[in-house]
Amino acid sequence: MTGVLVVNQLTLGPAGEMSLPRPGVYEGYAWWAGREAASAYYDEVLRSINDDWFPERIGHAWSQCPADERYVLDLAFVREPEPYDEDDD
């Protein structure tokens, strides 16, 4: 039990992590804004990539996205964690 929340991307691995006030069970809601506009921009860039593009140019194009993506997790502590049972491994 670490008290660290790891936010994982489905295919790319961890996107970030944050320390929680204490280990335990939390409930909450996730919401976002700007996701569709950013996705449309990334799709546009992907369609324009050709053999003349190099990794730095692609990275620069990603950094120029005019849409800000915002992701929010609203969490609330619910209870202490269950005791760890080594026999469950």
Summary of the structure (lengths in Angstrom):
residues: 89
radius of gyration: 19.0
end to end distance: 14.9
largest distance: 56.2
contacts: 153
relative contact order: 0.26
helix: 29%
strand: 36%
